[in-house]
């Protein structure tokens, strides 16, 4: 979709050169918050939307390490 958008935002925030552990911690926190949000809502269509968004966001965060 927008290959450099997430990287641009990270560089704009001053977080362009992340370490691997900090990115993994961010992805872990994204999934924990997504899981809690899914438990709170408990409606299958919203759970699928949150899961797909979390997956996309996680891949974006992990892909920006290059």
Long-range contacts (C-beta under 8 A, 24 or more apart in sequence): 6-60, 6-61, 6-64, 7-64, 10-64, 18-64, 18-65, 20-65, 23-61, 23-62, 23-64, 23-65, 24-62, 26-61, 27-58, 27-61, 27-62, 30-54, 30-57, 30-58, 30-61, 31-58
